[in-house]
Amino acid sequence: MLDRREALTNRSKVLRWQASTLQALNLLTDDDIPQSMRLLLDAIDHLDVAAGGNLDQQVAA
C-alpha cells in the first residue's frame, strides 16, 4: 500500500504528464486552454507542497 507522500507524488507525476499532453493538443483557437493549464499547474504545485511538507502535522490540522 502506498504511503500518503508517495501517493501525492505519483498523482503529481500523472498530472504533469497530462499537462504536457494538454499543451501539445493546444490550438490557437482554444481560448479555455490557457486558464485550464494555469489551474492544472496550480493543482500540481499544491500536490508537490503537500508531498514535501510534514504530513503528520497536516493530517492533524
N, C-alpha and C positions, 0 to 999 in steps of 0.2 A: 504494500500500500504506500502511495506517495505521501510524503510529509507536505505540510502547507507551503513551505518555501519552494520546494520542487514543483508542486502543482502550479503555483503562481508563475514561476519561471517558465515552465512548459507552455502555459497559456500565453505568456508574453511572446514567446518564440513563434507560436502559431499565428498570433495577431500581426506580428512583424511580417511574416510571410504573406498574409492576406493583404497587408498594406502595400507591399511591393506589387502584388498581383493587381490590386485596385489601381495603382499608379500606372501600371503597364497597359491597362484597359481604358485608361482615361482618354477621352476625345475632347477636342477643343470646344465642342458644343455641350459638354456635360457640365452644367452650371452647379450642380449639387455636389460634385466630387470633391472640390477643394474643402468645403465645410465638413463633409463626411470624413475626409482624410485628417483634418485637424482634430475632430472628435475621436477618431480611432487612435491617433498618435497620443492624445491626452490619456486615453484609457490604457495604452501600453505603458506610459510613464507612471500612472498610478499603480499598475501591477508591479513594475520594477521597484518602485519605492516600497511597496508593501512587502515584496520579496526580500529586500535588502535591509529592512528595519528589524527591530527587536519584536518578533512576532508574539512572544509571550505577553508583552505589555499591551500590544494592540488587541489581542483576544480578550484580555481582562478589562479593557476600557469599554 
